[in-house]
Amino acid sequence: MATYDLAIRGGTVATGQGAIRCDIGIRDGRIAALAESIPEAARVLDATGLLVIPGGVDSHCHIAQAEANGTRHEESFATASHSAFLGGTTSVVTFIPHVKGSALAPHVADAEAQASRESMMDYAFHQIIADPTEAVLAEIPGLVAKGIRSLKVFLTYEPLHLSDGEFLKVLLAARRNGCLVTVHCENFDAISWRTQALLDAGLTAPKYHAWSRPPVVEREATHRAIALAELVDQPIQVFHVSCAEAAEEIARAQARGLKVWGETCPQYLTLTAADMDRPGFEGAKWMCSPSPRDAAEQGRIWEMIQRGTLGVVSSDHCGFSYEGEAGKAMNGRDAVFRDIPNGIPGLAARMPILFSEGVAKGRIGLDEFVALTSANAARLMGLYPRKGAILPGSDADLVLWDPTRTQTLTNAMMGHAIDYTPFEGLEVTGWPVATLRRGEIVMQDGKVQAEPGSGRFLPRGLYDYIRPTGRLANGFDAAPWPVA
């Protein structure tokens, strides 16, 4: 009988702590051995000339998300899994929605049913909190019991945004229950005022979306979110940082020893606000929030990645098709920028873009690439070393990566449900040729082979990485961290 179910032979293994030439032995869906030679295996996968990297962990995806108006995001868990595998991602953290005036439980049940029926990738959840009433906050212990350990709040968007008082309520509830809080940082009132002023001036085209939310509104909200989190000693992650002004606020917090983490996305490394300045409605394809900035800002974001201030690169996959009643034109092709859905697809493009723009162009090394695309997110979400690592005992989520292969990105290559990619025509160097999820080859040479429903939910218990620092104003603790 073979010692291993599968051996990956001949590759250069990128552990995140240096690259080594070794074979990998896989048994029962987990990494069983790293060795100079794995001779006995039921099946062999030749990785000669390739890198072997951890499967990507994309900790910021909107999938099959129900909206308050009764619509649902076009990307199902099945199509999202297909896209993820094509791009080398094997695990995601996606969102359970919440609507003001509603309980959490029905939304949780809906998301669980969708994912368990359709997902091929492994998955965990963030719970959005849009209405932190006492009844809603009382449901959080039940979420935690299910293994949902992160809460998402918005400081902008109608009807999702929270006031400072409401945000504090969520921070305190998270601290009492041992959760991470993730934050969309933009100033709601400032954006609302600026938007109305633009519309009153007749400036309604998609390009004015960027004008409505300049960097100052992101910087201010980031500073405020950090200050309130510091007040109650609650760890937070700031999502989709688009500008150095906001990243500097995170850097200052980190220098003070606060548990504040920053994330950015490929769109802030490759797209600019000028992409929205196109004839007619076409600029809507590039609308997301925060808005892409300019080429100079891209350089500053790279500097923040290199400094370690921004330690996670997610996709913020939030696809709305260009065509169709559920897409960008749901309010008509003459809609003002305020009424055009925000969000762009990026699940499959995330890792190839970061490798190409980062590793291939010498901005980051291979270890940093592994950290940014898998290991750091896995640690922050309480999934490491099960995910994001190539270690004995870790899930055998692996990608065979050709570091020299060049591709020109097209929508057909993305494998998602959306009818366009904002990265159309971008040439990348570095490409996944095979993806393994728990030791099973789920993608090879651009062909996905996995069964809907074969993905597994990833429950998260209490973990020290997000434990508060213990530094409290006047030593007063209004929300003690839970005892394990």
Order of alpha helices (4+ residues) and beta strands (2+ residues): beta-beta-beta-beta-beta-beta-beta-beta-alpha-beta-alpha-beta-alpha-alpha-beta-alpha-beta-alpha-alpha-alpha-beta-alpha-beta-alpha-alpha-beta-alpha-alpha-alpha-beta-alpha-beta-beta-beta
